[in-house]
């Protein structure tokens, strides 16, 4: 991280996923690291995008619990917090316990050229195909608009009928 910042790639940001019973005892240590270095950290709730399919709701460490434990005081999708002493920043991405789908303004372009309007979407649009078929800027703009218009109001993680996406986070890019 020091080398990245020295090369002008700053601020360096650390993403942390706490999993109950696995590493949830490390949140305070990560927060201390941020406070001493002044870096930026995002705590991301464990989402059902794991490649091995081990996700369960009881493994999620809720954002409210993390905030209470690290003592942070109060941009999508992260809610950003600073410590009372003003050193370092912690963000919470609480997509499981506090879904923000209705206000999400993100799209994701995967490494293989697919456009997704939600991490939890199963439908993807092929930007690669449009480009390889000689598509125009207008064709791409229409594809992007269609992706935005097709966004669901929510991902349904907390609904019993929720189905995991077919691709894990490592396949989607994140």
KAJO-V848006 format. One record per residue. N is the residue number from 0. SS is DSSP state (H for helix, E for strand, C for the rest). OMEGA is omega in whole degrees, 0 to 359 (999 if undefined). D_CENTER is the distance of its C-alpha to the mean C-alpha in Angstrom with 2 decimals. Layout:
n=N ss=SS omega=OMEGA d_center=D_CENTER
n=N ss=SS omega=OMEGA d_center=D_CENTER
//
This chain:
n=0 ss=C omega=178 d_center=20.30
n=1 ss=H omega=181 d_center=23.74
n=2 ss=H omega=179 d_center=24.70
n=3 ss=H omega=179 d_center=21.64
n=4 ss=H omega=178 d_center=22.40
n=5 ss=H omega=179 d_center=26.09
n=6 ss=C omega=178 d_center=25.41
n=7 ss=C omega=179 d_center=23.84
n=8 ss=C omega=183 d_center=20.17
n=9 ss=C omega=2 d_center=19.12
n=10 ss=C omega=175 d_center=17.59
n=11 ss=C omega=183 d_center=16.21
n=12 ss=E omega=178 d_center=12.82
n=13 ss=E omega=173 d_center=12.01
n=14 ss=E omega=183 d_center=8.80
n=15 ss=E omega=173 d_center=10.22
n=16 ss=C omega=177 d_center=9.85
n=17 ss=C omega=180 d_center=13.10
n=18 ss=E omega=182 d_center=15.00
n=19 ss=C omega=178 d_center=18.19
n=20 ss=C omega=181 d_center=21.28
n=21 ss=C omega=182 d_center=19.73
n=22 ss=C omega=183 d_center=18.35
n=23 ss=H omega=176 d_center=17.98
n=24 ss=H omega=183 d_center=21.04
n=25 ss=H omega=182 d_center=19.38
n=26 ss=H omega=181 d_center=17.30
n=27 ss=H omega=179 d_center=20.37
n=28 ss=H omega=177 d_center=21.02
n=29 ss=H omega=180 d_center=17.65
n=30 ss=H omega=178 d_center=18.31
n=31 ss=H omega=178 d_center=21.83
n=32 ss=H omega=180 d_center=20.74
n=33 ss=H omega=181 d_center=18.86
n=34 ss=H omega=182 d_center=21.93
n=35 ss=H omega=182 d_center=24.34
n=36 ss=H omega=183 d_center=22.70
n=37 ss=C omega=181 d_center=21.30
n=38 ss=C omega=182 d_center=18.02
n=39 ss=E omega=180 d_center=14.54
n=40 ss=E omega=173 d_center=12.17
n=41 ss=E omega=169 d_center=8.78
n=42 ss=E omega=182 d_center=9.14
n=43 ss=E omega=178 d_center=6.32
n=44 ss=C omega=178 d_center=8.40
n=45 ss=C omega=183 d_center=9.61
n=46 ss=C omega=180 d_center=8.92
n=47 ss=C omega=178 d_center=11.74
n=48 ss=C omega=181 d_center=10.51
n=49 ss=C omega=184 d_center=12.75
n=50 ss=C omega=183 d_center=15.58
n=51 ss=C omega=175 d_center=18.31
n=52 ss=C omega=181 d_center=17.71
n=53 ss=C omega=184 d_center=18.15
n=54 ss=C omega=170 d_center=15.56
n=55 ss=C omega=182 d_center=17.50
n=56 ss=H omega=183 d_center=16.89
n=57 ss=H omega=177 d_center=19.09
n=58 ss=H omega=180 d_center=16.91
n=59 ss=E omega=172 d_center=14.13
n=60 ss=C omega=186 d_center=14.78
n=61 ss=C omega=180 d_center=14.40
n=62 ss=H omega=181 d_center=13.08
n=63 ss=H omega=178 d_center=16.71
n=64 ss=H omega=179 d_center=18.12
n=65 ss=H omega=180 d_center=16.15
n=66 ss=H omega=179 d_center=17.23
n=67 ss=H omega=183 d_center=20.73
n=68 ss=H omega=184 d_center=21.01
n=69 ss=H omega=175 d_center=20.03
n=70 ss=C omega=177 d_center=21.96
n=71 ss=C omega=176 d_center=19.71
n=72 ss=E omega=179 d_center=21.00
n=73 ss=C omega=999 d_center=19.54
n=74 ss=C omega=180 d_center=12.43
n=75 ss=C omega=355 d_center=9.91
n=76 ss=C omega=182 d_center=7.27
n=77 ss=C omega=167 d_center=8.10
n=78 ss=E omega=188 d_center=11.60
n=79 ss=E omega=182 d_center=13.42
n=80 ss=E omega=172 d_center=16.38
n=81 ss=E omega=174 d_center=19.23
n=82 ss=C omega=182 d_center=21.73
n=83 ss=C omega=179 d_center=25.18
n=84 ss=C omega=174 d_center=26.64
n=85 ss=C omega=183 d_center=24.27
n=86 ss=C omega=179 d_center=23.16
n=87 ss=C omega=181 d_center=19.53
n=88 ss=E omega=177 d_center=16.38
n=89 ss=E omega=175 d_center=13.81
n=90 ss=E omega=178 d_center=10.69
n=91 ss=E omega=173 d_center=9.42
n=92 ss=E omega=189 d_center=6.30
n=93 ss=C omega=185 d_center=8.70
n=94 ss=C omega=180 d_center=7.89
n=95 ss=C omega=185 d_center=10.87
n=96 ss=C omega=178 d_center=13.42
n=97 ss=C omega=183 d_center=12.90
n=98 ss=C omega=183 d_center=11.55
n=99 ss=C omega=187 d_center=11.40
n=100 ss=H omega=183 d_center=11.97
n=101 ss=H omega=181 d_center=15.29
n=102 ss=H omega=181 d_center=14.19
n=103 ss=C omega=181 d_center=11.10
n=104 ss=C omega=186 d_center=12.44
n=105 ss=C omega=168 d_center=10.10
n=106 ss=C omega=180 d_center=11.48
n=107 ss=E omega=174 d_center=10.71
n=108 ss=E omega=183 d_center=13.75
n=109 ss=C omega=181 d_center=14.04
n=110 ss=C omega=180 d_center=16.43
n=111 ss=C omega=172 d_center=19.11
n=112 ss=C omega=177 d_center=19.19
n=113 ss=E omega=179 d_center=17.61
n=114 ss=E omega=179 d_center=15.94
n=115 ss=E omega=178 d_center=13.47
n=116 ss=C omega=177 d_center=12.98
n=117 ss=C omega=176 d_center=10.31
n=118 ss=C omega=185 d_center=8.32
n=119 ss=C omega=179 d_center=11.07
n=120 ss=C omega=173 d_center=13.88
n=121 ss=C omega=181 d_center=16.76
n=122 ss=C omega=177 d_center=18.42
n=123 ss=C omega=176 d_center=17.90
n=124 ss=E omega=185 d_center=20.15
n=125 ss=E omega=174 d_center=21.76
n=126 ss=H omega=180 d_center=21.76
n=127 ss=H omega=181 d_center=23.64
n=128 ss=H omega=179 d_center=26.40
n=129 ss=H omega=181 d_center=26.90
n=130 ss=H omega=181 d_center=27.28
n=131 ss=H omega=178 d_center=29.53
n=132 ss=C omega=177 d_center=31.62
n=133 ss=C omega=180 d_center=32.34
n=134 ss=C omega=181 d_center=30.15
n=135 ss=C omega=174 d_center=30.46
n=136 ss=H omega=178 d_center=28.12
n=137 ss=H omega=177 d_center=29.03
n=138 ss=H omega=178 d_center=28.03
n=139 ss=H omega=179 d_center=24.54
n=140 ss=H omega=178 d_center=24.30
n=141 ss=H omega=178 d_center=25.43
n=142 ss=H omega=180 d_center=22.88
n=143 ss=H omega=177 d_center=20.02
n=144 ss=H omega=179 d_center=21.72
n=145 ss=H omega=178 d_center=22.13
n=146 ss=H omega=179 d_center=18.47
n=147 ss=H omega=181 d_center=17.71
n=148 ss=H omega=183 d_center=20.74
n=149 ss=C omega=180 d_center=19.73
n=150 ss=C omega=177 d_center=16.47
n=151 ss=C omega=179 d_center=16.88
n=152 ss=C omega=179 d_center=17.07
n=153 ss=C omega=182 d_center=14.88
n=154 ss=C omega=175 d_center=13.30
n=155 ss=C omega=180 d_center=15.87
n=156 ss=C omega=184 d_center=14.27
n=157 ss=C omega=179 d_center=16.98
n=158 ss=C omega=181 d_center=19.68
n=159 ss=C omega=181 d_center=22.10
n=160 ss=C omega=182 d_center=22.14
n=161 ss=C omega=175 d_center=18.44
n=162 ss=C omega=179 d_center=18.36
n=163 ss=C omega=173 d_center=15.67
n=164 ss=C omega=180 d_center=14.79
n=165 ss=C omega=182 d_center=17.19
n=166 ss=C omega=177 d_center=14.84
n=167 ss=C omega=180 d_center=12.70
n=168 ss=H omega=181 d_center=9.41
n=169 ss=H omega=178 d_center=11.99
n=170 ss=H omega=181 d_center=13.90
n=171 ss=H omega=182 d_center=11.35
n=172 ss=C omega=181 d_center=10.19
n=173 ss=C omega=999 d_center=7.09
//
